[in-house]
C-alpha cells in the first residue's frame, strides 16, 4: 500500500503551522534500554505541549547496535 513518509508530511505542514505561529521540534533521549522521542508543539505566544514515545531498539535483521537505534 502507498503511504506518506513522516518527513514529507512535516515538510508540507511546517510552513502552514509557521503562518499561524506554531513550531514543532523533536528531542531524542535514552532511558535505560529504551529510546524516547518527545515531540514538542509550541506557539509564538509561549504555549507548548509535548508527548513522548518510548520504544526498544529495533534488533531485527542482524543490525549492529547503532543501526538498531537508528532504525527505531
DALINSUL-V515716 format. One record per backbone hydrogen bond with DSSP energy under -0.5 kcal/mol. NH is the residue of the N-H (numbers start at 1). CO is the residue of the C=O. Records with the same first field share a line. If there is no record, write none. Layout:
NH->CO + CO
This chain:
9->5
10->6
11->7
12->8
13->9
14->10
15->11
16->12
17->13
18->14
19->15
20->16 + 17
21->18
22->17
23->42
25->40
27->38
29->36
31->34
34->31
35->55
36->29
37->53
38->27 + 36
39->37 + 51
40->25
41->39 + 49
42->23 + 40
43->47
44->21
46->43
49->41
51->39
53->37
55->35
57->33
58->68
59->57
68->64
69->65
70->66
71->67
72->68
